[in-house]
Amino acid sequence: MDNDESFNERLMSRRGWRSEFRAAWALSIKTWQIELSYPLSILWFILMPFLWLIPMVLAGSAVSSGANSASLADMTGISDWITYVAIGTALMGLIISTLWGTGMTLRREQNVGTLETLFTTPVGRTTFIWGNGLHNIQHGGLGVILQLGASILIFGVTINAWGIFPALAVVALLVIGMQGVVYAVASIVLVAKQGWMLVEFLGSTLVLLAPLSYPLAVLPPLLQMAAAGSPLSWGADAFRNSLVFGLAAPGLIQSMLMMLLLDAVYLLVGGIVYKTTHRWVRSRGALAQF
């Protein structure tokens, strides 16, 4: 009995970033184990990136006389529209995985009846979010690699190998900024429970305002102004330009500086909203309510 009490005391007194990282890693592994238990989820993971890309390639082929577009080159500096779309939609998979997979994690715990138990563990409340985010970065990142690899083999997309390094830095900054958005999504789920409609609206808006499959220049001026406040808009261009132009990618430094600024704002606001919402929901005893 004394040994059990001693173990529980040590467990409850855990502190520090290493303990939180171990907990986050355990959450990531748990989610992988659940997903890999269902063969259809593996099949969906493999096919999903292509289901976004192929319709865009077919539509582009129907209205384009070739692989190059002079108007696209004038707006973006990239003439190969297939490369432009393929790289953008690959990144879209990572964003959707992060937004939905991480933002809805608390709802999944509610559905299986483990949310209250999970919140009694000696783990930081935000660790539950970024722990599942760690899984979805791995999940979405593998999707990006898979789609880009297939695009190179099937559609002849070319990538500058030196651009992989700045592209990874851009992805890191983008994931940090999206974490702030995910905190807001988790707050919506805690209050609205079945908040998937709002999550869908938020995700669709972010995708609309990002140059994933089209340049921002085609958007109305008001939407272009709104896009400037999204880290995804800056990150999509920087990611694509890095892979196309390499270390000499135009506007790379400016985009990364803007992402750093937006990351700080999104993380601060999202973290405050999440912690405030979490305390409010628990004070009402509504944590596990459906």
C-alpha positions in Angstrom: 0.0 0.0 0.0 2.8 2.4 0.9 4.5 1.6 -2.4 1.3 2.4 -4.3 1.0 5.7 -2.4 4.6 6.6 -3.1 4.2 5.8 -6.8 1.1 7.9 -7.0 2.8 10.8 -5.2 5.7 10.7 -7.6 3.3 10.5 -10.5 1.2 13.5 -9.4 4.4 15.6 -8.8 5.7 15.2 -12.3 6.8 18.5 -13.7 8.8 19.8 -16.7 8.8 19.7 -20.4 10.2 16.2 -20.7 7.3 14.8 -18.7 4.8 16.6 -20.9 6.6 15.5 -24.0 6.4 11.8 -22.9 2.7 12.2 -22.2 2.2 13.9 -25.6 4.2 11.0 -27.3 2.0 8.4 -25.5 -1.1 10.2 -26.8 0.3 10.1 -30.3 1.1 6.4 -30.2 -2.3 5.7 -28.8 -4.0 7.4 -31.7 -1.8 5.5 -34.2 -2.7 2.2 -32.5 -6.4 3.0 -32.9 -6.1 4.1 -36.5 -4.0 1.1 -37.6 -6.5 -1.3 -36.0 -8.9 -0.4 -38.9 -7.7 -1.4 -42.4 -10.2 1.0 -44.1 -8.6 3.9 -42.3 -5.2 2.9 -43.8 -6.7 2.7 -47.2 -8.3 6.2 -46.8 -5.0 7.6 -45.6 -3.4 6.4 -48.8 -6.1 7.5 -51.2 -7.2 10.7 -49.7 -4.4 13.0 -51.0 -5.1 11.8 -54.6 -8.8 12.4 -54.3 -8.0 16.1 -53.8 -5.4 16.3 -56.5 -6.7 14.3 -59.4 -10.0 16.3 -60.0 -7.9 19.5 -60.1 -5.5 18.1 -62.6 -8.4 16.8 -64.8 -10.1 20.2 -64.6 -6.9 22.0 -65.4 -6.2 19.7 -68.3 -9.6 20.4 -69.7 -9.2 24.2 -69.9 -5.4 24.4 -70.5 -3.6 23.8 -73.7 -0.5 22.5 -72.0 1.4 22.2 -68.7 2.5 25.8 -68.7 0.4 28.9 -68.1 1.6 32.4 -68.9 -1.0 34.1 -66.7 0.0 31.9 -63.7 3.6 32.8 -64.3 2.8 36.5 -64.3 1.0 36.2 -60.9 3.3 33.7 -59.1 6.5 33.3 -61.1 5.6 29.6 -61.6 4.5 28.6 -65.1 3.9 24.9 -64.5 0.3 24.8 -63.2 0.5 21.1 -62.4 3.4 21.7 -60.1 1.7 24.6 -58.5 -1.5 22.6 -57.8 0.3 19.4 -56.7 2.4 21.1 -54.1 -0.4 23.2 -52.8 -2.9 20.3 -52.4 -0.2 18.2 -50.7 0.1 20.9 -48.0 -3.7 21.0 -47.8 -3.7 17.4 -46.5 -1.5 18.4 -43.6 -3.7 21.3 -42.7 -6.9 19.4 -42.7 -5.4 16.5 -40.7 -4.1 19.0 -38.1 -7.4 21.0 -37.9 -9.8 18.1 -37.8 -7.7 15.4 -36.2 -6.4 17.6 -33.4 -9.3 20.0 -33.0 -11.8 17.2 -32.5 -9.7 15.1 -30.2 -11.7 16.2 -27.1 -14.9 15.2 -28.8 -13.6 11.7 -29.5 -12.7 11.3 -25.8 -16.2 12.4 -24.9 -17.7 9.9 -27.3 -15.8 7.0 -25.6 -16.4 8.4 -22.1 -12.8 9.0 -21.2 -12.6 12.8 -21.2 -13.2 13.3 -17.5 -10.8 10.5 -16.6 -8.2 12.0 -18.9 -8.4 15.4 -17.3 -7.7 13.9 -13.9 -4.2 12.8 -15.0 -1.2 14.9 -14.0 -0.8 16.3 -17.5 -1.0 19.9 -18.7 -4.4 20.7 -20.2 -2.8 21.9 -23.4 -0.7 18.7 -23.7 -3.9 16.8 -24.6 -4.2 19.1 -27.7 -0.6 19.2 -28.9 -0.1 15.5 -28.0 -2.7 14.6 -30.5 -1.3 17.3 -32.8 2.0 15.5 -32.7 0.2 12.4 -34.2 -1.6 14.5 -36.9 1.7 16.1 -37.9 3.1 12.7 -38.4 0.0 11.5 -40.2 -0.4 14.6 -42.4 3.4 14.8 -43.0 3.4 11.2 -44.4 0.5 12.2 -46.6 2.5 15.2 -48.0 5.5 12.9 -48.7 3.3 10.3 -50.4 1.5 12.8 -52.6 4.6 14.7 -53.6 6.3 11.4 -54.4 3.4 10.3 -56.6 3.2 13.7 -58.3 6.8 13.4 -59.3 6.4 9.9 -60.6 3.0 10.3 -62.3 2.7 13.9 -63.3 6.3 14.8 -63.8 6.4 17.4 -61.0 9.9 18.7 -60.4 11.2 19.7 -57.0 14.4 21.5 -56.1 16.2 19.3 -53.6 17.8 22.3 -51.8 14.4 23.7 -51.2 13.4 20.8 -48.9 15.3 22.4 -46.0 13.5 25.8 -46.0 10.3 24.0 -46.8 10.6 22.0 -43.6 11.2 25.2 -41.7 8.1 26.7 -43.2 6.0 23.7 -42.3 7.3 23.9 -38.7 6.2 27.6 -38.5 2.9 26.7 -40.1 2.2 23.9 -37.6 2.9 26.3 -34.7 0.5 28.9 -36.1 -2.2 26.2 -36.7 -1.8 25.1 -33.1 -3.4 28.4 -32.1 -6.3 27.8 -34.5 -6.6 24.2 -33.0 -7.0 25.7 -29.5 -9.9 27.7 -30.7 -11.4 24.7 -32.4 -11.1 22.6 -29.2 -12.8 25.5 -27.3 -15.7 25.3 -29.8 -16.0 21.6 -29.3 -16.0 21.9 -25.5 -18.9 24.4 -25.6 -20.9 23.4 -28.6 -20.2 19.6 -28.3 -21.3 18.8 -31.9 -19.4 21.7 -33.2 -18.3 20.1 -36.4 -20.3 22.6 -38.5 -18.2 25.5 -37.1 -15.0 23.5 -37.5 -16.0 22.8 -41.2 -16.7 26.5 -41.7 -13.4 27.5 -40.2 -11.4 25.0 -42.1 -13.1 25.8 -45.4 -12.4 29.5 -44.8 -8.7 29.0 -44.1 -8.4 26.9 -47.3 -10.4 29.5 -49.3 -8.0 32.3 -48.2 -4.8 30.2 -48.9 -3.0 30.0 -52.3 -3.2 26.2 -52.3 -4.6 25.6 -55.8 -4.9 29.1 -57.1 -3.0 32.4 -56.5 -4.4 35.0 -54.1 -4.5 37.5 -57.0 -7.7 35.9 -58.3 -9.5 36.6 -55.0 -11.5 39.9 -54.5 -9.5 42.6 -52.8 -11.4 42.2 -49.5 -10.5 38.5 -49.3 -6.9 39.2 -50.2 -6.7 41.5 -47.2 -8.2 38.8 -45.0 -5.8 36.3 -46.3 -2.9 38.4 -45.1 -3.9 37.6 -41.5 -3.7 33.8 -42.0 -0.4 31.9 -41.5 -1.6 29.4 -44.0 -1.6 32.0 -46.7 2.0 33.0 -46.1 3.0 29.4 -45.5 1.5 27.9 -48.7 3.4 30.3 -50.9 6.7 30.0 -49.0 6.4 26.2 -49.0 5.7 26.0 -52.7 8.4 28.6 -53.7 11.0 26.7 -51.6 10.3 23.4 -53.4 10.3 25.1 -56.8 13.1 27.7 -56.5 15.2 26.2 -53.7 17.2 28.4 -51.4 16.7 31.4 -53.6 12.9 31.3 -53.3 11.4 34.8 -53.7 9.8 36.3 -50.6 10.9 33.5 -48.4 12.4 35.6 -45.6 9.4 38.0 -45.6 6.9 35.1 -45.4 8.7 33.4 -42.5 8.9 36.7 -40.6 5.2 37.2 -41.1 4.5 33.7 -40.0 6.6 34.2 -36.8 4.5 37.3 -36.0 1.2 35.6 -36.7 2.2 32.4 -34.8 2.8 34.5 -31.7 -0.6 36.2 -32.0 -2.5 32.9 -32.8 -0.8 30.9 -30.0 -1.4 33.7 -27.4 -5.1 34.2 -28.3 -5.8 30.5 -28.9 -4.2 29.5 -25.6 -6.1 32.1 -23.6 -9.4 31.1 -25.2 -8.8 27.4 -24.6 -7.8 27.8 -21.0 -10.7 30.2 -20.2 -13.2 27.9 -22.0 -11.8 24.8 -20.2 -12.2 26.4 -16.8 -15.7 27.7 -17.6 -16.9 24.3 -18.8 -15.5 22.5 -15.8 -17.1 25.0 -13.4 -20.5 24.2 -14.9 -19.9 20.4 -14.6 -20.4 20.1 -18.3 -17.1 18.5 -19.4 -18.6 15.2 -20.3 -22.1 16.3 -21.3 -23.2 15.5 -24.8 
